[in-house]
Amino acid sequence: MKFNDLRWIVPAPQPDIEILETHQISREFYREVEQREEFNEYCRWYYETAQKNRRELDKMRGDINIFGWFFRGRK
């Protein structure tokens, strides 16, 4: 390759640092939003499940104690 042929080689333009920083910040922001939404969804599921379990426990406490009949004399 001759020196004259090198004049046609143009270096690729360098990316603007501000654009890369903006892109990185926006990715971090959306990742944070997604993680918070997932956490809120988990918390909602957890509290609904806990409330359901409390209702079932209250219902079970009102049931007849069948084991108490069988083991009444054993002490």
Residue pairs with C-beta under 8 A, 6 or more apart in sequence:
none
